[in-house]
Amino acid sequence: MKLFLSIILICFSIQFTLRGQDVPKNYSLIYEQSFSEKEAIEDFEMTDPEAWSLTTEKTGYALAISQQSNYTPPFRSPFNIAIVKGFSVGSFILEAELQQTGKEYGHRDLCIFFGMEDPANFYYTHIATAPDPHAHNIFLVHNAPRVAIGKKINNGIDWGSTEQWHKVKVVRNLKDHSIKVYFDDMTTPIMETNDHHFDYGQIGFGTFDDIGRFDSIKIWAPEKTSTSKTLFGN
């Protein structure tokens, strides 16, 4: 009887996990990166390659930003960016593990970038300890300094210790122009909005001017387009 109940609980747990990902039937896994090999860093184009590295973490590596990038954006926006090379997407679901390794303060952040057409046109979600006009929001950079566009924002998040990992999910849907961001709890967004400035663009990771690590990246999408362009000239 105990064995039977255990099997039932395992099956329920697997089913719940799959539902929690909420991946539509017409989506497929278009990119996955667990940083098991050093060559994984070649998947990314950085604003400053000298600021990024692969650090030993868990059973493999993690992508790490450990210092301020030598980079001046065309408009006020994040400095530390690593873009996944080779493809652009419109609608997508992204899951990743993030670890903030800097000091605690109101703007302690990590960011996920998407819809990136070029260094002056993109979205990013700034996940930080406390919200204000320049922190913990969904931002638009459109040939001008970044502007917060979030319509529903929670009261901030707790990064915890510099050893703590968190699961983050970003969901973008071009049909209703929605953007939703989840942090640890994959059922309730910490921020959401609707915007239609950009459709297809590249996806990336980073921080405004802090440090941190990224791992276990998965991106699902109904389709993708190939691109060979470079954004930062690296």
DRENPA-3360 file (N, C-alpha, C; in nm, 2 decimals, always signed):
BEGIN
1 = MKLFLSII = +0.08/-0.12/+0.00/+0.00/+0.00/+0.00/+0.09/+0.13/+0.00 ~ +0.19/+0.12/+0.08/+0.28/+0.24/+0.09/+0.35/+0.26/-0.05 ~ +0.39/+0.15/-0.11/+0.45/+0.16/-0.24/+0.36/+0.22/-0.34 ~ +0.23/+0.18/-0.34/+0.13/+0.23/-0.43/+0.11/+0.38/-0.41 ~ +0.10/+0.42/-0.29/+0.08/+0.57/-0.26/+0.20/+0.65/-0.30 ~ +0.32/+0.59/-0.29/+0.44/+0.66/-0.33/+0.44/+0.68/-0.48 ~ +0.40/+0.58/-0.56/+0.39/+0.59/-0.70/+0.29/+0.70/-0.74 ~ +0.18/+0.70/-0.68/+0.07/+0.80/-0.70/+0.13/+0.94/-0.68;
9 = LICFSIQF = +0.20/+0.96/-0.57/+0.25/+1.09/-0.53/+0.36/+1.14/-0.63 ~ +0.44/+1.04/-0.68/+0.55/+1.07/-0.78/+0.48/+1.12/-0.91 ~ +0.38/+1.04/-0.95/+0.31/+1.07/-1.08/+0.25/+1.21/-1.07 ~ +0.18/+1.24/-0.95/+0.12/+1.37/-0.93/+0.22/+1.48/-0.94 ~ +0.34/+1.46/-0.88/+0.44/+1.56/-0.87/+0.49/+1.59/-1.01 ~ +0.51/+1.48/-1.09/+0.56/+1.50/-1.23/+0.46/+1.58/-1.31 ~ +0.33/+1.54/-1.30/+0.22/+1.61/-1.37/+0.21/+1.76/-1.33 ~ +0.23/+1.78/-1.20/+0.22/+1.92/-1.15/+0.33/+2.00/-1.21;
17 = TLRGQDVP = +0.45/+1.94/-1.21/+0.57/+2.02/-1.26/+0.55/+2.05/-1.41 ~ +0.50/+1.96/-1.49/+0.48/+1.99/-1.63/+0.37/+2.09/-1.65 ~ +0.27/+2.09/-1.57/+0.17/+2.19/-1.58/+0.22/+2.33/-1.53 ~ +0.31/+2.32/-1.43/+0.37/+2.45/-1.38/+0.45/+2.52/-1.49 ~ +0.51/+2.45/-1.58/+0.58/+2.51/-1.69/+0.49/+2.58/-1.79 ~ +0.37/+2.53/-1.80/+0.26/+2.59/-1.88/+0.31/+2.62/-2.02 ~ +0.37/+2.52/-2.09/+0.42/+2.53/-2.22/+0.31/+2.49/-2.32 ~ +0.27/+2.58/-2.41/+0.16/+2.55/-2.51/+0.21/+2.44/-2.60;
25 = KNYSLIYE = +0.12/+2.37/-2.66/+0.15/+2.25/-2.75/+0.23/+2.29/-2.87 ~ +0.21/+2.42/-2.92/+0.28/+2.46/-3.04/+0.41/+2.52/-3.01 ~ +0.46/+2.51/-2.89/+0.59/+2.56/-2.85/+0.69/+2.44/-2.85 ~ +0.81/+2.47/-2.88/+0.92/+2.37/-2.86/+1.04/+2.43/-2.79 ~ +1.12/+2.34/-2.73/+1.24/+2.39/-2.66/+1.34/+2.43/-2.77 ~ +1.37/+2.56/-2.78/+1.45/+2.61/-2.89/+1.60/+2.63/-2.84 ~ +1.61/+2.64/-2.71/+1.75/+2.66/-2.66/+1.75/+2.61/-2.51 ~ +1.86/+2.54/-2.48/+1.89/+2.49/-2.35/+2.04/+2.50/-2.32;
33 = QSFSEKEA = +2.07/+2.55/-2.20/+2.21/+2.57/-2.16/+2.23/+2.54/-2.01 ~ +2.30/+2.44/-1.98/+2.33/+2.40/-1.84/+2.48/+2.43/-1.81 ~ +2.55/+2.48/-1.90/+2.69/+2.52/-1.88/+2.78/+2.40/-1.82 ~ +2.76/+2.29/-1.89/+2.83/+2.17/-1.84/+2.98/+2.17/-1.91 ~ +2.99/+2.25/-2.01/+3.12/+2.26/-2.08/+3.17/+2.40/-2.08 ~ +3.30/+2.43/-2.08/+3.36/+2.56/-2.09/+3.32/+2.63/-2.22 ~ +3.30/+2.55/-2.33/+3.27/+2.61/-2.46/+3.13/+2.68/-2.46 ~ +3.05/+2.66/-2.36/+2.92/+2.72/-2.35/+2.92/+2.87/-2.36;
41 = IEDFEMTD = +3.02/+2.93/-2.31/+3.03/+3.08/-2.31/+3.03/+3.13/-2.45 ~ +3.07/+3.05/-2.55/+3.08/+3.10/-2.68/+2.94/+3.12/-2.74 ~ +2.83/+3.08/-2.67/+2.69/+3.10/-2.72/+2.65/+3.25/-2.70 ~ +2.73/+3.33/-2.63/+2.69/+3.46/-2.58/+2.78/+3.57/-2.64 ~ +2.71/+3.68/-2.67/+2.79/+3.81/-2.71/+2.77/+3.90/-2.59 ~ +2.88/+3.96/-2.54/+2.87/+4.04/-2.42/+2.90/+4.19/-2.46 ~ +2.85/+4.28/-2.37/+2.89/+4.42/-2.38/+3.04/+4.44/-2.36 ~ +3.09/+4.35/-2.27/+3.23/+4.35/-2.24/+3.27/+4.21/-2.20;
49 = PEAWSLTT = +3.33/+4.13/-2.29/+3.37/+4.00/-2.26/+3.46/+3.98/-2.14 ~ +3.54/+4.08/-2.11/+3.63/+4.07/-2.00/+3.56/+4.07/-1.86 ~ +3.44/+4.11/-1.86/+3.36/+4.12/-1.73/+3.29/+3.99/-1.70 ~ +3.29/+3.90/-1.80/+3.21/+3.77/-1.79/+3.31/+3.65/-1.79 ~ +3.26/+3.54/-1.73/+3.34/+3.42/-1.72/+3.25/+3.30/-1.69 ~ +3.30/+3.18/-1.70/+3.23/+3.07/-1.64/+3.29/+3.03/-1.51 ~ +3.21/+3.03/-1.40/+3.26/+2.99/-1.27/+3.22/+2.85/-1.24 ~ +3.30/+2.78/-1.16/+3.26/+2.64/-1.12/+3.14/+2.65/-1.02;
57 = EKTGYALA = +3.04/+2.58/-1.05/+2.91/+2.58/-0.97/+2.84/+2.45/-0.98 ~ +2.79/+2.40/-0.87/+2.72/+2.28/-0.87/+2.80/+2.16/-0.93 ~ +2.75/+2.10/-1.03/+2.83/+1.99/-1.09/+2.90/+2.03/-1.22 ~ +2.88/+2.16/-1.26/+2.94/+2.21/-1.38/+2.99/+2.35/-1.36 ~ +2.94/+2.44/-1.45/+2.97/+2.58/-1.45/+2.85/+2.67/-1.45 ~ +2.87/+2.80/-1.43/+2.76/+2.90/-1.44/+2.82/+3.02/-1.51 ~ +2.73/+3.09/-1.58/+2.77/+3.21/-1.64/+2.77/+3.32/-1.54 ~ +2.88/+3.39/-1.53/+2.90/+3.49/-1.42/+2.94/+3.63/-1.47;
65 = ISQQSNYT = +2.88/+3.73/-1.42/+2.93/+3.87/-1.44/+2.99/+3.91/-1.30 ~ +3.12/+3.94/-1.30/+3.19/+3.97/-1.18/+3.25/+4.11/-1.16 ~ +3.23/+4.19/-1.26/+3.28/+4.33/-1.25/+3.20/+4.42/-1.35 ~ +3.21/+4.55/-1.33/+3.14/+4.64/-1.42/+3.20/+4.63/-1.56 ~ +3.11/+4.63/-1.66/+3.16/+4.62/-1.80/+3.21/+4.76/-1.85 ~ +3.31/+4.75/-1.93/+3.36/+4.87/-2.00/+3.28/+4.89/-2.12 ~ +3.16/+4.95/-2.09/+3.06/+4.97/-2.20/+2.98/+5.09/-2.17 ~ +2.95/+5.17/-2.27/+2.87/+5.29/-2.25/+2.75/+5.27/-2.35;
73 = PPFRSPFN = +2.63/+5.25/-2.29/+2.51/+5.23/-2.38/+2.47/+5.36/-2.44 ~ +2.40/+5.35/-2.56/+2.36/+5.48/-2.63/+2.27/+5.56/-2.55 ~ +2.19/+5.50/-2.46/+2.10/+5.57/-2.37/+2.10/+5.50/-2.24 ~ +2.06/+5.58/-2.13/+2.07/+5.52/-2.00/+2.00/+5.39/-1.99 ~ +2.07/+5.28/-1.96/+2.02/+5.15/-1.96/+2.13/+5.06/-1.90 ~ +2.10/+4.93/-1.88/+2.20/+4.84/-1.82/+2.34/+4.83/-1.89 ~ +2.44/+4.81/-1.81/+2.58/+4.81/-1.87/+2.62/+4.66/-1.90 ~ +2.58/+4.57/-1.81/+2.63/+4.43/-1.82/+2.53/+4.34/-1.88;
81 = IAIVKGFS = +2.56/+4.31/-2.01/+2.46/+4.23/-2.09/+2.53/+4.11/-2.16 ~ +2.47/+3.99/-2.16/+2.52/+3.88/-2.24/+2.40/+3.83/-2.32 ~ +2.41/+3.84/-2.45/+2.30/+3.81/-2.54/+2.33/+3.67/-2.60 ~ +2.22/+3.58/-2.60/+2.23/+3.46/-2.67/+2.24/+3.48/-2.82 ~ +2.35/+3.43/-2.88/+2.37/+3.45/-3.02/+2.29/+3.36/-3.11 ~ +2.26/+3.40/-3.23/+2.22/+3.31/-3.33/+2.07/+3.31/-3.36 ~ +1.98/+3.36/-3.28/+1.84/+3.36/-3.31/+1.76/+3.47/-3.24 ~ +1.65/+3.50/-3.29/+1.55/+3.60/-3.23/+1.42/+3.53/-3.22;
89 = VGSFILEA = +1.34/+3.57/-3.12/+1.21/+3.51/-3.10/+1.11/+3.63/-3.07 ~ +0.98/+3.59/-3.09/+0.87/+3.68/-3.06/+0.81/+3.64/-2.93 ~ +0.71/+3.55/-2.93/+0.65/+3.49/-2.81/+0.75/+3.39/-2.76 ~ +0.76/+3.38/-2.63/+0.85/+3.28/-2.57/+0.82/+3.25/-2.42 ~ +0.87/+3.15/-2.37/+0.87/+3.12/-2.23/+1.02/+3.09/-2.19 ~ +1.07/+3.16/-2.10/+1.21/+3.14/-2.05/+1.21/+3.10/-1.91 ~ +1.29/+3.00/-1.87/+1.32/+2.97/-1.74/+1.47/+2.96/-1.71 ~ +1.51/+3.01/-1.60/+1.65/+3.01/-1.57/+1.67/+3.02/-1.42;
97 = ELQQTGKE = +1.79/+2.98/-1.37/+1.83/+3.00/-1.23/+1.92/+3.11/-1.22 ~ +1.89/+3.20/-1.12/+1.97/+3.32/-1.10/+2.03/+3.33/-0.96 ~ +2.15/+3.38/-0.94/+2.21/+3.39/-0.81/+2.27/+3.53/-0.81 ~ +2.22/+3.62/-0.72/+2.28/+3.75/-0.70/+2.39/+3.75/-0.60 ~ +2.51/+3.79/-0.64/+2.63/+3.77/-0.55/+2.68/+3.90/-0.50 ~ +2.60/+4.01/-0.51/+2.65/+4.14/-0.46/+2.59/+4.17/-0.32 ~ +2.62/+4.29/-0.28/+2.57/+4.34/-0.15/+2.42/+4.37/-0.16 ~ +2.36/+4.38/-0.04/+2.22/+4.41/-0.03/+2.19/+4.56/-0.03;
105 = YGHRDLCI = +2.11/+4.61/-0.11/+2.06/+4.75/-0.12/+1.93/+4.75/-0.20 ~ +1.87/+4.86/-0.21/+1.74/+4.87/-0.28/+1.74/+4.83/-0.42 ~ +1.85/+4.86/-0.50/+1.86/+4.83/-0.64/+1.94/+4.70/-0.67 ~ +1.96/+4.62/-0.57/+2.03/+4.49/-0.59/+1.95/+4.41/-0.69 ~ +2.01/+4.39/-0.81/+1.93/+4.33/-0.92/+2.01/+4.23/-1.00 ~ +1.93/+4.16/-1.08/+1.97/+4.09/-1.20/+1.86/+4.11/-1.30 ~ +1.90/+4.10/-1.43/+1.81/+4.14/-1.54/+1.80/+4.03/-1.65 ~ +1.69/+4.02/-1.71/+1.67/+3.94/-1.83/+1.63/+4.04/-1.94;
113 = FFGMEDPA = +1.69/+4.02/-2.06/+1.67/+4.11/-2.17/+1.59/+4.03/-2.28 ~ +1.51/+4.10/-2.36/+1.43/+4.03/-2.46/+1.38/+4.14/-2.56 ~ +1.34/+4.09/-2.68/+1.29/+4.18/-2.78/+1.41/+4.27/-2.83 ~ +1.53/+4.23/-2.81/+1.64/+4.32/-2.83/+1.67/+4.33/-2.98 ~ +1.64/+4.44/-3.04/+1.67/+4.47/-3.18/+1.81/+4.52/-3.20 ~ +1.86/+4.61/-3.11/+1.99/+4.67/-3.11/+2.01/+4.73/-2.97 ~ +2.13/+4.79/-2.95/+2.16/+4.84/-2.81/+2.07/+4.96/-2.77 ~ +1.99/+5.01/-2.86/+1.90/+5.12/-2.83/+1.75/+5.09/-2.83;
121 = NFYYTHIA = +1.72/+4.96/-2.85/+1.58/+4.92/-2.86/+1.56/+4.78/-2.81 ~ +1.50/+4.77/-2.69/+1.48/+4.64/-2.63/+1.40/+4.66/-2.50 ~ +1.36/+4.54/-2.45/+1.29/+4.53/-2.32/+1.39/+4.47/-2.22 ~ +1.37/+4.50/-2.09/+1.44/+4.42/-1.99/+1.36/+4.42/-1.86 ~ +1.37/+4.31/-1.79/+1.30/+4.31/-1.66/+1.41/+4.32/-1.55 ~ +1.40/+4.42/-1.47/+1.50/+4.45/-1.36/+1.44/+4.39/-1.23 ~ +1.49/+4.28/-1.18/+1.44/+4.22/-1.06/+1.53/+4.26/-0.95 ~ +1.47/+4.33/-0.85/+1.54/+4.40/-0.75/+1.47/+4.39/-0.61;
129 = TAPDPHAH = +1.54/+4.43/-0.51/+1.50/+4.42/-0.37/+1.37/+4.51/-0.35 ~ +1.37/+4.63/-0.41/+1.26/+4.72/-0.38/+1.23/+4.80/-0.51 ~ +1.10/+4.82/-0.53/+1.06/+4.90/-0.65/+1.07/+5.05/-0.63 ~ +1.11/+5.12/-0.74/+1.10/+5.26/-0.75/+1.10/+5.30/-0.90 ~ +1.10/+5.42/-0.94/+1.10/+5.45/-1.08/+1.21/+5.39/-1.17 ~ +1.32/+5.35/-1.10/+1.43/+5.30/-1.18/+1.47/+5.15/-1.14 ~ +1.39/+5.09/-1.06/+1.42/+4.95/-1.02/+1.30/+4.87/-1.00 ~ +1.32/+4.74/-1.01/+1.22/+4.63/-1.00/+1.09/+4.66/-1.08;
137 = NIFLVHNA = +1.11/+4.65/-1.21/+1.01/+4.68/-1.30/+1.04/+4.62/-1.44 ~ +0.95/+4.63/-1.53/+0.97/+4.59/-1.67/+1.00/+4.73/-1.74 ~ +1.12/+4.73/-1.81/+1.16/+4.86/-1.87/+1.16/+4.85/-2.02 ~ +1.14/+4.96/-2.08/+1.15/+4.98/-2.23/+1.26/+5.08/-2.26 ~ +1.35/+5.03/-2.35/+1.45/+5.12/-2.41/+1.42/+5.14/-2.55 ~ +1.38/+5.26/-2.59/+1.33/+5.28/-2.73/+1.39/+5.41/-2.78 ~ +1.52/+5.41/-2.82/+1.59/+5.53/-2.87/+1.58/+5.64/-2.77 ~ +1.58/+5.60/-2.64/+1.57/+5.70/-2.53/+1.61/+5.63/-2.40;
145 = PRVAIGKK = +1.64/+5.70/-2.29/+1.66/+5.64/-2.16/+1.55/+5.55/-2.12 ~ +1.58/+5.44/-2.05/+1.48/+5.34/-2.01/+1.37/+5.40/-1.93 ~ +1.25/+5.34/-1.96/+1.13/+5.39/-1.90/+1.05/+5.27/-1.84 ~ +1.01/+5.28/-1.71/+0.93/+5.17/-1.65/+0.79/+5.16/-1.72 ~ +0.76/+5.04/-1.76/+0.63/+5.02/-1.82/+0.54/+4.91/-1.75 ~ +0.58/+4.87/-1.64/+0.50/+4.77/-1.56/+0.37/+4.82/-1.52 ~ +0.27/+4.74/-1.53/+0.13/+4.78/-1.49/+0.10/+4.72/-1.35 ~ +0.15/+4.60/-1.32/+0.14/+4.54/-1.19/+0.27/+4.50/-1.14;
153 = INNGIDWG = +0.31/+4.55/-1.03/+0.45/+4.52/-0.97/+0.43/+4.48/-0.83 ~ +0.50/+4.38/-0.78/+0.49/+4.35/-0.64/+0.59/+4.44/-0.56 ~ +0.61/+4.41/-0.43/+0.68/+4.50/-0.34/+0.83/+4.47/-0.34 ~ +0.88/+4.39/-0.44/+1.02/+4.36/-0.44/+1.04/+4.21/-0.40 ~ +1.17/+4.17/-0.42/+1.20/+4.03/-0.38/+1.32/+4.02/-0.29 ~ +1.34/+3.91/-0.23/+1.45/+3.88/-0.14/+1.55/+3.79/-0.20 ~ +1.66/+3.85/-0.24/+1.77/+3.76/-0.30/+1.83/+3.67/-0.20 ~ +1.83/+3.70/-0.08/+1.89/+3.62/+0.03/+2.04/+3.63/+0.02;
161 = STEQWHKV = +2.10/+3.52/+0.06/+2.25/+3.52/+0.07/+2.31/+3.51/-0.07 ~ +2.44/+3.54/-0.08/+2.51/+3.53/-0.21/+2.53/+3.39/-0.26 ~ +2.49/+3.29/-0.18/+2.49/+3.15/-0.22/+2.36/+3.10/-0.27 ~ +2.26/+3.18/-0.26/+2.12/+3.13/-0.28/+2.08/+3.14/-0.43 ~ +2.03/+3.03/-0.49/+1.98/+3.04/-0.62/+1.83/+3.05/-0.62 ~ +1.78/+3.12/-0.73/+1.63/+3.14/-0.74/+1.59/+3.11/-0.89 ~ +1.47/+3.06/-0.90/+1.42/+3.03/-1.03/+1.34/+3.14/-1.08 ~ +1.36/+3.18/-1.21/+1.29/+3.30/-1.27/+1.23/+3.25/-1.40;
169 = KVVRNLKD = +1.11/+3.30/-1.43/+1.04/+3.27/-1.55/+0.99/+3.40/-1.61 ~ +1.01/+3.41/-1.74/+0.96/+3.53/-1.82/+0.87/+3.47/-1.93 ~ +0.75/+3.52/-1.94/+0.65/+3.48/-2.04/+0.61/+3.60/-2.13 ~ +0.63/+3.59/-2.26/+0.59/+3.69/-2.35/+0.50/+3.64/-2.46 ~ +0.39/+3.70/-2.48/+0.29/+3.66/-2.58/+0.26/+3.77/-2.68 ~ +0.30/+3.76/-2.80/+0.27/+3.86/-2.90/+0.13/+3.88/-2.93 ~ +0.04/+3.78/-2.91/-0.10/+3.79/-2.95/-0.17/+3.90/-2.86 ~ -0.14/+3.90/-2.73/-0.20/+4.00/-2.65/-0.10/+4.10/-2.60;
177 = HSIKVYFD = +0.02/+4.10/-2.65/+0.13/+4.19/-2.61/+0.17/+4.18/-2.46 ~ +0.14/+4.07/-2.40/+0.16/+4.06/-2.25/+0.31/+4.01/-2.22 ~ +0.35/+4.06/-2.11/+0.48/+4.02/-2.05/+0.46/+3.99/-1.91 ~ +0.50/+3.88/-1.86/+0.48/+3.84/-1.72/+0.61/+3.78/-1.67 ~ +0.65/+3.82/-1.54/+0.77/+3.77/-1.48/+0.74/+3.70/-1.35 ~ +0.80/+3.59/-1.33/+0.78/+3.51/-1.21/+0.91/+3.49/-1.13 ~ +0.91/+3.48/-1.00/+1.03/+3.47/-0.92/+1.00/+3.36/-0.81 ~ +1.06/+3.25/-0.82/+1.05/+3.13/-0.73/+0.90/+3.07/-0.74;
185 = DMTTPIME = +0.80/+3.15/-0.71/+0.66/+3.11/-0.72/+0.62/+3.12/-0.87 ~ +0.61/+3.00/-0.94/+0.58/+3.00/-1.08/+0.43/+3.01/-1.11 ~ +0.35/+3.05/-1.01/+0.20/+3.06/-1.03/+0.16/+3.21/-1.03 ~ +0.23/+3.29/-0.96/+0.18/+3.43/-0.94/+0.29/+3.53/-0.99 ~ +0.27/+3.61/-1.09/+0.37/+3.70/-1.14/+0.41/+3.80/-1.04 ~ +0.54/+3.84/-1.04/+0.59/+3.95/-0.96/+0.57/+4.08/-1.03 ~ +0.56/+4.08/-1.16/+0.54/+4.20/-1.25/+0.48/+4.16/-1.38 ~ +0.40/+4.24/-1.43/+0.34/+4.22/-1.57/+0.30/+4.35/-1.63;
193 = TNDHHFDY = +0.29/+4.34/-1.77/+0.25/+4.46/-1.84/+0.20/+4.41/-1.98 ~ +0.16/+4.51/-2.06/+0.13/+4.49/-2.20/+0.21/+4.59/-2.28 ~ +0.28/+4.56/-2.39/+0.35/+4.65/-2.47/+0.37/+4.59/-2.61 ~ +0.37/+4.68/-2.71/+0.39/+4.62/-2.85/+0.49/+4.70/-2.93 ~ +0.59/+4.76/-2.86/+0.70/+4.83/-2.94/+0.78/+4.74/-3.02 ~ +0.81/+4.62/-2.97/+0.90/+4.53/-3.05/+0.83/+4.40/-3.06 ~ +0.86/+4.33/-3.17/+0.81/+4.19/-3.18/+0.92/+4.09/-3.16 ~ +1.00/+4.06/-3.27/+1.11/+3.97/-3.26/+1.23/+4.04/-3.21;
201 = GQIGFGTF = +1.31/+3.97/-3.13/+1.44/+4.02/-3.08/+1.52/+3.91/-3.01 ~ +1.64/+3.94/-2.97/+1.72/+3.85/-2.90/+1.70/+3.85/-2.75 ~ +1.75/+3.75/-2.69/+1.73/+3.73/-2.55/+1.87/+3.73/-2.48 ~ +1.87/+3.79/-2.36/+2.00/+3.79/-2.29/+1.98/+3.80/-2.14 ~ +2.10/+3.80/-2.07/+2.10/+3.80/-1.92/+2.20/+3.91/-1.88 ~ +2.19/+3.96/-1.75/+2.29/+4.05/-1.70/+2.23/+4.12/-1.58 ~ +2.28/+4.25/-1.57/+2.25/+4.33/-1.45/+2.28/+4.48/-1.49 ~ +2.21/+4.57/-1.42/+2.23/+4.71/-1.45/+2.38/+4.74/-1.42;
209 = DDIGRFDS = +2.42/+4.72/-1.29/+2.56/+4.75/-1.25/+2.60/+4.67/-1.13 ~ +2.54/+4.55/-1.12/+2.57/+4.46/-1.01/+2.65/+4.33/-1.06 ~ +2.65/+4.23/-0.98/+2.72/+4.10/-1.02/+2.63/+3.99/-0.98 ~ +2.65/+3.87/-1.05/+2.57/+3.76/-1.03/+2.60/+3.64/-1.13 ~ +2.52/+3.54/-1.11/+2.54/+3.41/-1.19/+2.41/+3.37/-1.25 ~ +2.42/+3.29/-1.37/+2.30/+3.25/-1.44/+2.33/+3.10/-1.48 ~ +2.23/+3.02/-1.47/+2.24/+2.88/-1.50/+2.11/+2.82/-1.54 ~ +2.11/+2.69/-1.59/+1.99/+2.61/-1.62/+1.89/+2.69/-1.71;
217 = IKIWAPEK = +1.94/+2.74/-1.82/+1.85/+2.82/-1.91/+1.77/+2.73/-2.00 ~ +1.64/+2.76/-2.01/+1.56/+2.69/-2.11/+1.47/+2.80/-2.18 ~ +1.45/+2.79/-2.31/+1.37/+2.88/-2.38/+1.28/+2.80/-2.47 ~ +1.15/+2.82/-2.46/+1.05/+2.76/-2.55/+0.99/+2.87/-2.63 ~ +0.95/+2.84/-2.76/+0.89/+2.93/-2.84/+0.82/+2.86/-2.96 ~ +0.72/+2.92/-3.02/+0.65/+2.86/-3.13/+0.74/+2.86/-3.26 ~ +0.83/+2.95/-3.26/+0.92/+2.96/-3.37/+1.04/+3.06/-3.34 ~ +1.14/+3.05/-3.42/+1.25/+3.14/-3.41/+1.30/+3.18/-3.54;
225 = TSTSKTLF = +1.38/+3.29/-3.55/+1.44/+3.33/-3.67/+1.59/+3.34/-3.65 ~ +1.67/+3.29/-3.74/+1.81/+3.29/-3.73/+1.87/+3.43/-3.76 ~ +1.98/+3.46/-3.69/+2.04/+3.59/-3.71/+2.19/+3.57/-3.69 ~ +2.27/+3.64/-3.77/+2.41/+3.64/-3.75/+2.47/+3.77/-3.71 ~ +2.38/+3.87/-3.69/+2.43/+4.00/-3.65/+2.49/+4.01/-3.52 ~ +2.58/+4.10/-3.50/+2.64/+4.13/-3.37/+2.58/+4.26/-3.32 ~ +2.56/+4.27/-3.19/+2.50/+4.39/-3.13/+2.60/+4.48/-3.07 ~ +2.71/+4.43/-3.02/+2.80/+4.51/-2.94/+2.94/+4.52/-3.01;
233 = GN = +2.95/+4.46/-3.12/+3.08/+4.47/-3.20/+3.19/+4.38/-3.14 ~ +3.15/+4.28/-3.06/+3.25/+4.19/-3.00/+3.26/+4.06/-3.08;
% end
